[in-house]
Amino acid sequence: MQNKINSEEIRKLNSDILEKTSDIKNTVDNELRTSFYFKGRKSEKIAKNIIELLSEKNDKILDPFFGGGSFILSSLLAGRYITGIELDNYTYDIISTLLTKMDESVISMYFKTIEDNAKEKVMNLYRTKCCGEKNYIKKILFDPENEEYYRPMKNREIIDDKNIILMNTCPVCGEMRKQFDKYDETVLNESFKFDNSSFPTDNYIENSRINITKSTGADRYDRIFSERNKHALLIIQNEISKLPESDEKKFIQHALVSSLALSKISMYGSSTDILYHVITQKGQDMNVWHLFESKYNAMLKFRKKYNNFLVDDIQNNSLMGLYNNSYDVFLNNCNTKFDLIYTDFPYTDQVPYLERNQLFRKWLEHFYDNNSFKLTNEMLTKEIVLTNAPSRPSKNKLSTYYNDLDNMFSVFSDVLKDNKFLVFTMKLGQKKYIRTYSEIINLARKNGFEYVTRINVEKNDPTLRKQSAYANTFMNEVVVIFKKLPDSIKYWYEGN
């Protein structure tokens, strides 16, 4: 099959992209990364440079699956108007909250109110003593299955059997660590008497791919939280719930919800990647107030860094238009023709976002808004994903996934101008995805696109970006570029 784009254009595009990206580390901005949990963000710096290369100042950019917001920021940094669409109501809401103008003094006043009413109560749950001096637990390492606190299994964070990391340096021994002792056991035992009856006990959509399994009890919301951390979360939430309804309240609410990822019993090392895994050994509990305050401050830092992009109305302004909808529903009713589509590819079974975000969504349903964050059947139907969730049989088949991709390319073809580019970031590190990659190219051609090139942007070895775009090796992360062909030269297909 002959390529519809001449080799000189491809060679120049490769050269220009490599020149624009070769000296940029493939990392995510710290203020974005720490503002809230999102699996699979991409480098906004690399995307910014590619957007600048493939578009002009007054061009309109589309990100139909904006997720963690990386490419929203990329377009804003590049000075381009961006239309962003996101199916997940939770993800949409927190990105919108971060980018909406608010009264910073009100945010500060609300947080101070919560601090005055809740901090001492929460910190008291984590009180400890070192060398007879009062202190607080920042992190405690233990084996959850057998409730072993005195002699938990060794890991690199336990030094000289000291499995408690302190909030403050001990004024006597000068250490930031201590060993669990009888005093700590007494404080811990108090937590088993707390009334945590209002803590959610919902069941998740089961999916063994992301460790939500009935056999371990991981499909139940409260299974992966300790009693102490449950109570701490409820104390803070109770104070947030008393605040007047406002954007400022929502901002603080999201700070607490974002801290849930580490407020549960986690693997040692502050891991958030395995959200639903039931830890049996080498677990950790972290001080919930510390997590909440840290997340609150991280969200404030994000707003300070990107202050120039904060708007009064996320849908009506001169910088962006962000919408909570299915990409096809929105674009099929959109009269705009875009100059560039730049987005994260809807993967197969690697990142089922709607299922992964259940931890955050269910908390918001219980304590903030029972309707706005529901995971509806329409959302589950519209998600482009291959999942092993038993309750989602329509999304279990590769053929269905390919049909969804076919529809995606068809919609993109309708809204992208001729001779303009469609850019995906992809992670295709395993052999089983080679077939999917081939089918992606086939379906793109069927719908009026031509494959142009792919550029490797491997996180661990920046020099790999300099490899040929025609390399046969699949890297962990690639930028894949297609061009929208005019009707006169696009491929003719019968069926697929």
N, C-alpha and C positions, 0 to 999 in steps of 0.2 A: 504494500500500500504506500503510495507516494505521499510524502509530507507536503501539506499545503502552504508551508512557510519556508522561504528560501534559507539556505544554510548560513548566508552572510548575516541575515537578521538575527538568527539564533546565536551565532557566534558573538555578535556585538552585544546582544542582551546578556549573555553569560558573562562577558567581560565587564560590562557596566555594573551588573549586580555584584560580582565578586569584588570589584573595586569599591563599591558602596558598603560592603558587609565584612570584608576580610579582616578588618582591624577592630571589629565590634565583638565583645564577648556575648555569647548567647545566654544571657541571664535576664531574669525578671526584676524590674525595679523593686527595691526593697519596700518602699512605701505602699506599692500595690500588693506585693506578695504578703505582707504582714497585716494588711487592712482587714482581710477576711479569708477564710479557707476556701480554696478552689483548686481542684486537681487538674493539672495539665495546662497551666498558663504558658504563653509563649513570649519571647522577647519583644517588647514594644519598640526597642531601639532598632533592631534589624528590620522590623516591619515598617517603621517610620521611613527609613532610608529607601526601601523598595517602593513604598507609596510615593515618595517624592520623585523617584525615577520614572514610575509608570503613569504618573498623572500630572496635571497642571494645577495651578493655585485655585482656580474657580471650579475645578471638577467636583463631582459628587461621588462620594465613596459609599459602598454598601458593605456592612458586615451582618449577614443574615443569622448568624449564630454567635452573638457577641460574648456569651459566657462570662468569664472572669474579667473582661474589659480591656484586655491588652491592646487590641486593635482599635478600640475606641480612642484610647490614649494616643496610639500611634498616629491616627488621622488628625487628632487635635494638635499634636506636636508638629505635624507636617503642615498645619494650616489649611486643612481640607475639611469641608463639611461632611459629616458622617451620619448616615442613617443606620441605626443599629436595631436589630430585632432579636428578642430572646424569648424562648418558649417557657423557660422555668421562671415561675412567678417569684420564687425566693431570690434567685440570682439577680433577676431584673430589679427587684425592690432594693437590694442593698447597693447595687451600682448606682441606681437613681438617687438613693439617699446620700451617698458619698459625693455626688456631683450637683446636688441641689443647694442653693444658697440658703443659709439659716442665720439666726441670731446667735453668734458664738457666745455672747455673754449669757444667753438663756441656757445653752448647752452646759456651760461651766456652772451656772447656778443649780441646774438640775443634778448634775453629777455631785456637786458639793452636798446637796440635800441627801442624796443616797449615801454618800460617804459618812455624813454625820449620823445617819440613822442605822446604817448596816455594817459599816466596816468593822467596828469593835466587836459586834456579835459574830461576824464571820471569822475574824482573826482569832477570836477566843477558841474557835473549834480546832485551830491549828497551834495552840499554845504548847510550848515545850520549855525545858530548862537545859542549859549546858553549863556545867561547873557551878550549878546552883543559881545561875542567873537566868532571868526571864528572857525568852526568845520565841520565835515562831517558825513553824515548818514551812519551807518553800516547796519542797518536794520530798516524798518518802518513797523508798524503793522496797518492794515486798513481793511475795509470791501469793497471788490472789486465791488460787485454788485451795491451798491448805492454810490460808491466812497466816503465813509465816512472816513475821516481822523481825524477830530477833536474829535469825540466821538465814536470810533469803539467799537464793542461788547467786553465785558471784556474777558480776558483770563489771564492765570498765568504769561505771559510775560509783561503785562501792569500793571505797579505799579504806583499808585497815578495819573492815567490818562496819564502817560508818555509813549507814544507809539512810540517814536523814540529812538533807541539805537545808541549811538555815537561811532565814531571811536576812539576819544580821550577823556580823562577825562577833563571836563570843569575846567579851571584854577581858576574860580571864586567860583562856588558852589561845586566843587569837585565831581559832579555827572557824570555818564555815560549814563544818560537818560534825555529826555526832552519831553515836550508835543508839538505836531504839532501846528504851529502857522501861522500867516499871511505871514511871510517871507518864510516859507516852502511852502505855497500855491503858492506864486509868482514863486518860483523856479520850482515847480511841473508843473505849467501851461505852462512854457516854453517848456516842453517836448511835448506838443500837437502840436507844430509848427515845430518839427523836420521832416526832410525828411527821412523816414524809408521805402521808396518804395522798396529798395533792400532786405528787410527782407523776408525770405521765407513765402509763403502762401499756401504751398502744403497741400493736404489732406492725412490724415493717413488711413490705413486699420482700419475700424471700429471694435471695440470689447468692448462691454459693461462690460465684465469681468475685464478689466483694465481701465475702465472709458473713453474709446474713443467712445463717442456717438454724433451722428449728432444733436440730440435735444438740446444739450447744446452748440454746436459749438466746442466741444472738438476734433472733427476730423480735424480741421484746425490748421495748425502749429502755426500761429501767435496769436491764440485766448488766449493763456495762458501766454502771456508776456505783461508787461506794456510798454508804449511808451518810458519811460526813459530807461528801461533796454534793450529794442530793440536797441536804439541808442548807448548805451554803448557797447553792443556786436558788433555792426557794426564798431564802432571806432577801437576796438582792432583787429577785424578780418581784417580790411583794412590794418593795419600795418603788421600783420602776412603774408598776401597775397603778400606783397612787398619783403619778404625774398627770397633768392635763394633756389631752390629746393634741399632738403637734408634731411637726417634722423633727423638732429637737428631741422629743421623747422617743420617736422612732429611731433616731440616731443612736441613742444610748441603749435602746432595746437590741439593736443589731450588734452592739459591742458585747453584750452578754451572750447573745446567740452564737456569735463567732467564737467565743471562748469555750463553747461546748466541746469542740474538737479535742481539747486537752483537759477539760474538766472530768471527762470519763476516765476510767482506768485504762492507761495507755501502756504501750511497750516502753521500756526504759529508753532514754535518748530523745524524749519529747516527740515521738513519731506521731504524725497525724495521718499518714498515708493509709493506714489500715483502720478505718473509722469504726468498723463493726466487729472486729476480731475480738473474741473473748480471750483475754490474756489469762493464762494459767500460771505461768512462772515469769520471773523477771519483769514484773509490772511496776507501774508508778502511779501515784496520786499527786496532783499538784494543788497548791493553795489557790482556791477559786477566786478569792479577792485579787490576788496578784495577777491571775490570768485576765480577769475582767478589766482591771485598771490598765494593764499592758495593752489590751486590745483597744480600749477607749483611746489611749494615747496614740496608738498606731493609726487609728482612723483620723484623729486630729492632724497628725503629721501628713497624711495623704491630702487632706483638704488644704493644708497650708502650702504644700509643694505645688498643688495643681489649682491654686486659688483663682488663676486667670480663666479657668474652664468651668467654674461654678456658675450655674444659671438658676433663674427663678422658676422656669418651667422646662422640664426635661424634654418636652415634645415641641415646644414653640420658642425657638431662639435662633440666633445666627450661627451657632457652632455645631449643633447636633440635633438629631431627633431620635430618641430611644423609645422603643415600643415593646410591650409585653404581648406577644402574639406568636402564632405559628408563621414561619417565613412565607409559606405558600398562600395562606389566607391574606396576609398583609400585602404581599407583592402582586397577587392577582387582582387586588383592588387599588393598586398604586399606579398613578399616571406618569411616574418619573422614570426616565431612562438614565442609567448610571454610567459613569466613566470608568469605574474600577470596582470589582468585587474582591474583597480581601477578607478571608475568614479562616477559622479552624475547621478542619474536615470532620464531619460527623462520623466518628469511628464505628467499627463493628462492636465487639464486646469489650473493648478496653476501658471505656469510661461511660457507663450508663448514668448520666448526670441526674436524671430525675430520681432514680433509686438511691444514688449516693447522697443526695441532699436531704433525705428523709429526716436525719438527725436534727437538722436546723428547722425544717419546715414544720414538723410536729410540735416543737416547742412554741413556735409562733402561733400555731393553730390553737393551742391550749391557753396561752397567756396573753396574746396580743390581738389577734384577729382570726376568728374561726373560719372565715370565708376566703380571704384574699390569698391564702397560702396553701389551699387544698391541692392535692395531687389528683386532678380530675381524669376521668376516662378519656376525655378529648385530648388532654396533654399526652397521656400514655400512648394513644393512637398516633398522634402527630410526631412523636419523637422518632428520629432516624437512628436506629440502634439495632444491634443484634444482641439479645439478652437471653440468659438461661433461666430467668425468673419463671417458675411454673405457672404463675398467675397471668403471664403475658404470652400465651401461645402464638398469637399473631405476630410477635416480634422474635420468635425463636428460630426462624428459617432464613437462610442466606438468600433465598430467592425473593423473599419479601423485602429484605434489606436492599437488594439490587433494584427492585421496583421503586423503592423510595428514592434511591439515588437517581434513577432515570427521571422521575418526576422533578427532583431537585434541579438537575441540569436543564430540563425543559423550561422551568420557571426562570432560572438564571438567564437562559438564552433570550427570553422574552423581554427582560428588563435591562440587559446590558447592550450598550451601543456596539455597532459593528467595528471590528478591528481594535476593540478594547480588551483588556486583560482580566482574567479570572485567576486569582491566586489563592492557593491553599497551603496551610502548614499541615504536615502529616507526620505521624510516627508509624513507621512500617518496619520494625526491627526483626520480625519473625518470618520464617519462610511461609507460614500459612497465609500471610497477607499478600504474597506476590500475586496470587490469583485475583484477589480483590483489587489490587493496584492495576492489573491488566484490564479488569472489567471497568474500573473507573475511567480509564483512557477510552475504552470502547464506548461507554455510555456518553462521555463528553462529546466524542465525534458524532455520535448518533444525533445529538441535540445541537449541532452547529458550532462546536468548538474544535480547535486543533491543539494537540499537545505541543508545547514549545520547548520546555526544559525543566529540569529540576536541579536545585542547588542544595548540597548537603550543609546542614548547620548543626553538626554534632556538638552537644554541650561540652563533652569532656575533652575534646581535641579540636580547637578552632582551626588548626591547619587543614583538617579534612574538608573544609569549605572550598579549598583550592583544588580539590579533585575535579576531574571532568564531570560535567553534568550527564554524560552518557555512561558513567561507571555502572557496572552491573551489580555492584554491592549495594544492598539496602542499608542505609544508616538509620540511627534512632530517630532523627528528625530531619525532614527535608521540606524545602519550599518548592511547590510544584506550580508551574505557570501554564495556563491555557489562553488561547486567543479566540475571540468570537469572530467567526468567518462571515462574510456577506453571503446572502442566500445563493448568489451566482456560483460560488466555488465550494460550498460546504459539501460534505459527504452525503451520498444518497444511501439510505438504508431501507431494507424491507424487513419488518420485525426488528430483531436485534442484530 
